[in-house]
């Protein structure tokens, strides 16, 4: 009896899938842009410690 109720409840529940705000490839493009920007900032301060 209990197994039948659990099976029926499992069939009635619908799966909830989270929708992404934009396509998955956009996450990679954004990550590459952010990392490139951090690299540029790092290289911009490369010689600050050797100044007089």
Number of C-alpha atoms within 10 A of each C-alpha: 5 7 8 9 10 11 10 11 11 10 9 9 8 8 6 6 6 6 7 8 8 8 9 9 9 11 13 11 11 11 12 12 12 12 12 12 12 12 11 12 11 10 10 10 9 10 8 8 7 6 5 4
